[in-house]
Amino acid sequence: MIFLEKLFNWMLVIGLVLLVGRIMTAVFLFLNVPFTTFFKDTNIISFIILIVGAIGSQMMKGNKK
């Protein structure tokens, strides 16, 4: 169970980092500043990682109580 808890926490952190990257990409594209399209290309994957990490972390918190 400890492994799953750490896995979900890391997935949540990675998902949040990708979310910040997507926001930065959107801002730079809006300002017409050249920026990498990596975060734009991985849009669906980062959403899945963020959602699975958030749900998994919440489920692990529920198991501790």
Buried (B, 14 or more C-beta within 10 A) or exposed (E): EEEEBEBBBEBBBBBBBBBEBBEEBEEBEEEEEEBEEEBEEBEEEBBEBBEBBBEBBEEBEEEEE
